[in-house]
């Protein structure tokens, strides 16, 4: 059974998780590209991710997805799609419903690739959308990996230049790990018993607190309205009682 959420200080104590297999960068069509597709088509489940050059200022140009990562158990392929393009055979792989592609925020990544070349995505699983079924509220890859696999995933290269002429070894390891770890998490979930979160547990702490505060304000307003209604009823009773007393006094005075 997994934790609903894992704290940053607990993640810091975990061993570092790094893709243990071979990493191949593909930036042009040819033999290595064909070998990549051959390997990937033989897999039933692939880890999936993309990377884009970060934009730090409003005037900086956003060129979209720079890197597509697809990982099996022993090999991870990094496709430099800005130079390679989204070739028809690569799109066909992403449209193959028989090959499961597992990512986090996968829909956003797919949309980025579709801007390069349109294709009909199929066979994608988004960990962020299914983790709740196993009692997990966390969304980020870092927290999910820590919670599900007990591994600490480094995000040090996340904001590096993914459009650089040559990717560094650190970038390649980071990119391969991000895809591979999604595959590993999915496999771990499939072999684990499900304990779905309740509607209450699905709320993040901040949202839960905000809802509790809102409910407290509503309850306070309800109590105030009830007190005002009771006070109004009491005033009406007092006025009625006073009027009755005055009427009785006038009657007695007239008889006298």
C-alpha positions as CSV (number, residue, x, y, z in Angstrom):
1,X,0.0,0.0,0.0
2,X,1.4,3.4,-1.0
3,X,1.3,6.7,0.8
4,X,-1.3,9.3,-0.1
5,X,1.6,11.8,-0.5
6,X,5.3,11.8,0.2
7,X,7.2,14.6,1.9
8,X,10.3,16.2,0.2
9,X,12.4,15.3,3.3
10,X,11.5,11.7,2.8
11,X,12.4,11.8,-0.9
12,X,15.9,13.2,0.0
13,X,16.6,10.0,2.0
14,X,16.0,7.7,-0.9
15,X,18.6,6.1,-3.3
16,X,19.0,7.8,-6.7
17,X,17.2,6.1,-9.5
18,X,18.9,6.2,-12.9
19,X,18.1,4.3,-16.2
20,X,20.4,1.3,-16.2
21,X,20.4,0.4,-19.9
22,X,21.7,1.7,-23.2
23,X,20.8,5.2,-24.3
24,X,20.7,6.0,-28.1
25,X,20.2,9.5,-29.5
26,X,18.5,9.6,-32.9
27,X,18.8,12.8,-34.9
28,X,18.4,11.6,-38.5
29,X,16.9,8.8,-40.5
30,X,19.0,5.8,-41.3
31,X,20.1,2.5,-39.8
32,X,20.0,3.5,-36.2
33,X,16.5,5.0,-36.7
34,X,15.2,1.8,-38.2
35,X,16.8,-0.3,-35.4
36,X,15.1,1.9,-32.9
37,X,11.7,1.4,-34.4
38,X,12.3,-2.4,-34.6
39,X,13.2,-2.6,-30.9
40,X,10.3,-0.3,-29.8
41,X,7.7,-2.2,-31.9
42,X,8.7,-5.4,-30.1
43,X,7.8,-3.9,-26.7
44,X,4.3,-4.3,-25.1
45,X,4.9,-1.3,-22.7
46,X,7.1,1.7,-23.3
47,X,8.0,4.6,-21.1
48,X,7.2,8.0,-22.7
49,X,8.2,11.6,-22.2
50,X,9.2,14.8,-24.1
51,X,11.5,17.7,-23.4
52,X,11.4,21.3,-24.6
53,X,13.8,24.2,-24.3
54,X,12.7,26.3,-21.3
55,X,11.5,29.8,-22.0
56,X,12.6,32.3,-19.4
57,X,11.4,35.6,-20.8
58,X,8.2,36.8,-22.6
59,X,10.1,37.7,-25.7
60,X,11.9,34.4,-26.0
61,X,10.8,32.2,-28.8
62,X,9.2,28.9,-27.9
63,X,10.1,26.2,-30.5
64,X,8.0,23.5,-28.9
65,X,9.1,19.9,-28.3
66,X,12.8,19.3,-28.9
67,X,13.1,15.7,-27.7
68,X,10.9,12.6,-27.7
69,X,11.9,9.8,-25.3
70,X,10.7,6.2,-25.6
71,X,12.1,3.5,-23.3
72,X,11.9,-0.2,-23.0
73,X,13.5,-2.2,-20.2
74,X,17.0,-2.2,-21.6
75,X,17.2,0.6,-24.2
76,X,16.0,4.2,-24.3
77,X,15.8,6.1,-27.5
78,X,16.0,9.9,-27.6
79,X,14.6,11.3,-30.8
80,X,15.6,14.9,-31.6
81,X,12.4,15.7,-33.4
82,X,13.3,19.3,-34.4
83,X,16.0,17.9,-36.7
84,X,14.6,14.5,-37.4
85,X,10.9,15.6,-37.6
86,X,7.9,13.4,-36.7
87,X,8.4,10.9,-39.4
88,X,5.4,8.8,-40.6
89,X,6.8,5.5,-39.1
90,X,7.4,7.2,-35.7
91,X,3.8,8.6,-35.7
92,X,2.6,5.1,-36.5
93,X,4.3,3.8,-33.4
94,X,2.6,6.5,-31.3
95,X,-0.8,5.6,-32.9
96,X,-0.4,1.9,-32.3
97,X,-3.0,1.0,-29.6
98,X,-1.4,-2.4,-29.0
99,X,1.7,-0.8,-27.6
100,X,1.1,0.9,-24.3
101,X,3.0,4.3,-23.9
102,X,3.2,5.4,-20.2
103,X,3.9,8.9,-19.2
104,X,3.0,11.7,-16.8
105,X,0.9,14.6,-18.2
106,X,1.0,12.5,-21.4
107,X,-1.8,14.4,-23.1
108,X,0.2,17.6,-23.0
109,X,3.3,15.9,-24.4
110,X,1.2,14.3,-27.2
111,X,-0.2,17.7,-28.2
112,X,3.3,19.1,-28.4
113,X,4.3,16.3,-30.8
114,X,1.1,16.7,-32.9
115,X,2.0,20.4,-33.5
116,X,5.0,19.1,-35.4
117,X,3.0,16.5,-37.4
118,X,-0.5,15.4,-36.9
119,X,-1.3,11.8,-35.9
120,X,-4.0,10.0,-34.0
121,X,-2.5,9.0,-30.6
122,X,-3.5,5.6,-29.1
123,X,-2.4,3.4,-26.3
124,X,-1.4,6.1,-23.9
125,X,-1.6,5.8,-20.2
126,X,-1.2,8.9,-17.9
127,X,0.1,8.1,-14.5
128,X,-1.3,11.4,-13.1
129,X,-4.8,10.2,-14.0
130,X,-4.6,6.7,-12.6
131,X,-2.4,7.0,-9.5
132,X,-5.5,7.8,-7.3
133,X,-6.7,4.3,-7.9
134,X,-3.8,3.0,-5.8
135,X,-4.3,5.6,-3.1
136,X,-1.8,8.2,-4.4
137,X,-2.6,11.9,-4.6
138,X,0.9,13.1,-5.8
139,X,1.2,14.1,-9.5
140,X,4.9,14.9,-10.2
141,X,7.2,12.2,-11.6
142,X,9.6,12.9,-8.7
143,X,7.0,12.3,-6.0
144,X,5.4,9.4,-7.9
145,X,8.7,7.6,-8.3
146,X,9.6,8.1,-4.7
147,X,6.2,6.8,-3.6
148,X,5.8,3.9,-5.9
149,X,9.4,2.7,-6.5
150,X,11.3,4.1,-3.5
151,X,13.7,6.0,-5.8
152,X,14.8,9.6,-5.9
153,X,14.7,11.0,-9.5
154,X,17.1,14.0,-10.1
155,X,15.4,16.9,-11.9
156,X,18.7,18.9,-12.2
157,X,18.7,18.8,-16.1
158,X,15.0,19.7,-16.5
159,X,15.6,23.4,-17.4
160,X,18.7,22.7,-19.5
161,X,18.9,23.6,-23.2
162,X,17.3,20.7,-25.1
163,X,18.0,22.3,-28.4
164,X,21.8,22.3,-27.9
165,X,23.8,21.1,-30.8
166,X,25.0,18.1,-28.7
167,X,23.2,16.8,-25.6
168,X,25.4,16.2,-22.6
169,X,25.7,12.8,-20.9
170,X,23.8,14.3,-17.9
171,X,20.9,15.4,-20.2
172,X,20.8,12.0,-21.9
173,X,20.6,10.2,-18.5
174,X,18.0,12.5,-17.3
175,X,15.8,12.2,-20.4
176,X,16.1,8.4,-20.5
177,X,15.4,8.1,-16.8
178,X,12.2,10.2,-17.1
179,X,10.8,7.9,-19.7
180,X,12.0,4.6,-18.2
181,X,10.8,5.4,-14.7
182,X,7.2,5.9,-16.0
183,X,7.3,2.4,-17.4
184,X,8.7,1.0,-14.2
185,X,6.0,2.7,-12.1
186,X,3.2,1.4,-14.3
187,X,4.5,-2.1,-14.0
188,X,4.7,-1.8,-10.2
189,X,1.2,-0.4,-10.0
190,X,-0.2,-3.3,-12.1
191,X,1.2,-5.8,-9.6
192,X,-0.1,-3.9,-6.6
193,X,-3.5,-4.0,-4.9
194,X,-5.7,-1.0,-5.6
195,X,-6.9,1.2,-2.7
196,X,-8.7,4.1,-4.4
197,X,-8.7,7.5,-2.8
198,X,-12.0,8.7,-1.4
199,X,-13.5,12.0,-2.7
200,X,-12.2,13.7,0.5
201,X,-8.7,12.3,0.1
202,X,-8.5,13.4,-3.5
203,X,-8.5,17.0,-2.4
204,X,-5.0,18.5,-2.0
205,X,-4.3,19.8,1.6
206,X,-4.7,23.5,0.5
207,X,-8.0,22.7,-1.3
208,X,-9.2,20.7,1.7
209,X,-8.3,23.5,4.1
210,X,-10.1,26.1,1.8
211,X,-13.2,23.9,1.7
212,X,-13.2,23.5,5.4
213,X,-12.8,27.2,5.9
214,X,-15.6,27.8,3.4
215,X,-17.9,25.4,5.2
216,X,-17.0,27.0,8.5
217,X,-17.9,30.4,7.1
218,X,-21.2,29.0,5.8
219,X,-22.0,27.4,9.2
220,X,-21.2,30.7,11.0
221,X,-23.4,32.6,8.6
222,X,-26.2,30.0,9.1
223,X,-25.9,30.3,12.9
224,X,-26.0,34.1,12.7
225,X,-29.1,34.0,10.6
226,X,-30.7,31.6,13.0
227,X,-29.8,33.9,15.9
228,X,-31.3,36.9,14.0
229,X,-34.5,34.9,13.4
230,X,-34.8,34.0,17.0
231,X,-34.2,37.6,18.1
232,X,-36.8,38.8,15.6
233,X,-39.4,36.3,17.0
234,X,-38.6,37.4,20.5
235,X,-39.1,41.0,19.6
236,X,-42.4,40.2,17.9
237,X,-43.5,38.3,21.1
238,X,-42.5,41.2,23.3
239,X,-44.4,43.7,21.1
240,X,-47.5,41.4,21.1
241,X,-47.2,41.0,24.9
242,X,-46.8,44.7,25.4
243,X,-49.8,45.5,23.1
244,X,-51.9,42.9,25.0
245,X,-51.0,44.6,28.3
246,X,-51.8,48.0,27.0
247,X,-55.1,46.8,25.7
248,X,-56.0,45.3,29.1
249,X,-55.0,48.5,30.9
250,X,-57.2,50.6,28.5
251,X,-60.2,48.2,29.1
252,X,-59.8,48.4,32.9
253,X,-59.6,52.2,32.7
254,X,-62.7,52.4,30.6
255,X,-64.7,50.3,33.0
256,X,-63.5,52.4,35.9
